[in-house]
Amino acid sequence: MINVNSNSKKTLLLGSGFSKNFGGYLPKDVFLKIFNHKKINTELRSYLLSFREDNYNFEGFYQAVLDLKCDQFSHEEIAAVKSVLTEIYKMMDDLFERKMRNPLNDFSYLSVINFIVNEFSYANGGSGLKQMLIHMSRKVEKNLA
């Protein structure tokens, strides 16, 4: 989550398919970051691998570890999984925040708007949000000028 303007009450939430275009992680990326993290021991790694065939379902792994609680994993192992996932999402959040705050970067509100226009325009089989988004982008450009 990024809140660029501390006075703003609006937050931009990004899903993995969308955020990948701006440096975010796909499920496979998160899966591999968990797998290779030094806090994840051999037993957790082995269990994580059982979720690989399910489209690198790291969320299913996380939920299963939490559901199993002390039956299979210690409190320390559960805490490690929570810590690693928190760290991964913080890294991604920090990346987005740096990109949003750097005016020389190609990642900006305008690039997000342009991406949405291109994806959802009539020409690309979209729902015709193009005119609304063009109007919004002009307002953003005026505010940035």
N, C-alpha and C positions, 0 to 999 in steps of 0.2 A: 504494500500500500504506500502510495506517495501522496503527501500533502504538501505541494510546493509552496503555497502561500499559507503561512501560519495563521492568517486571519480568515482563511477560507474554511468553510465547513464541508466542502466537497472533496471527495477522495476518488482517485482513479483505481479501479480494481481490474487486474489483467489476468486472463486465463492463459494457460501454457501455450496454446496454439497462436494466440495473439501476441503474447509477450516475447515469444521466440524471435519475432521480427525486430525486437529492440534489445536483444541480448539476453533474454530470459531463458529459462531451462524447460526442455521437454521432459516428460516422465523418465525417459531413458537416461537423461543427463542427471536428474536427481537420484535415480536408482544407483548410478555409477558413483556419484559423490558419496552416497551413504556407504556403498560397498567398500570404497577405498579409504574411508575415514579411519584414522588411527584409534578412535574410541570404540569402533565396532569390532567386537571379538569374533573368533572363528565360529562359535555357535550361532551368533546373530547373523553372520555372513552366510552360513549354510542355510539358515531359515529364509533369509532374504532371497537367495537363489531360487527358492521354490515359487517365488512370485514373478520370476523373469518371463516365463511363458505366457503370463497374463498381461502382456503389453507393459512390462516393467512396472507392475502395479505397486509402487512404493507406498501409496496410501493404504492399500490392503495390508501390506506388511506392517505398517505403523499401527493400524487398527487391531490387527491380530495380536501384535505384541502387547498392546494395552489390554486387550480382552483376556489374554492368557495370564496376565499379571504374574503372580508368584508360582503358578503351576509349572511353568517351563523356564522362565527367566527371573533373575534376581532383580531386586529393586534398583541395583546399580546399573544393570543392563538396560532396564526400562528407562532409567534416567539418561543413560547414554544415547539411546535412540531419540528421546525427546530433545536432548541437547543438540545432537547432530542435525536434526531437521530444522530446529530453530536457527541454528547457525547458517544452514544452507539458504533458508528463506531470508535471513538478514542480509546475507551476501547479495542476493538478487535485489532486495529492496534498496540496499546501499548503491548498487550499480545503477538502478533506475533513478535514484535521487541525484547521483552525480551527473548523469546524462541530462536530466531535466534542468539542473542548475547551471550547466555549462552552455552559455549562449553560442559558443563556437562549434558545438557539437551538432550533428545532423539529427539528433533525437530532440524533438521539441513538440510542443502542442501542434504546430503546423504540420510536422511530419506525421503525427498521429491522425490528424484530420485528413491529410492527403491520402494516407493509407486507407482510411475508412471510405473516402470518396471513391477511390479506385476499386475497392472490393465490393461496394454495394451499389455502384452506379447501374443505371439501366443497361448501358453498353456491356457490362459484365454479367448481366442476368440478375442484378440486385434489385432491391425494392424501391429504388428511386430516392434515396436520401441525399442525392448529390446536390440538389438546389439548396436544401436546408444547410448542408455542411459547407457549401461554398459561402453562403451568407455568414455562417458562424466563423469561418476562417478569415473573412474580411474584417469582422469585428475584432478578432484576436490580433490580426496584423496591425490594426489601428491602435490597439492597446499597447502593443509592443513597440510601436514607433515613437 
